Amino acid sequence: MTEDMLAQKLGIHRVSVSRYLSGARDMPFSVFIDMCDALHVSIEDIIMKAKNI
């Protein structure tokens, strides 16, 4: 999925998505939840993967 497609699903600007994903801007938790849903990824999976880094 492109940043444009993700931004469209989230209803936010592509630049915001890019900044969130690059770490240039903190992502609000509500956007994180919506992004997980849009990408069909569970929050639990992301947390578990982050713990293994």
C-alpha positions, 0 to 999 in steps of 0.5 A: 500500500502506498502512502497516498492510499494509506492517507486516503483510507485514514482521511489525512494528508499524505505528508502527515503519513510520511512524517509519522512513518519516518518518525519526523512527527509523533503519531497520535494513538488514535491514528495508530489504531486507525492505521493498524485497522487500515493495514489489517495488522493487530496492535498486539502483533506490532507490540510483540514485534517491537519487544523483539527488536 
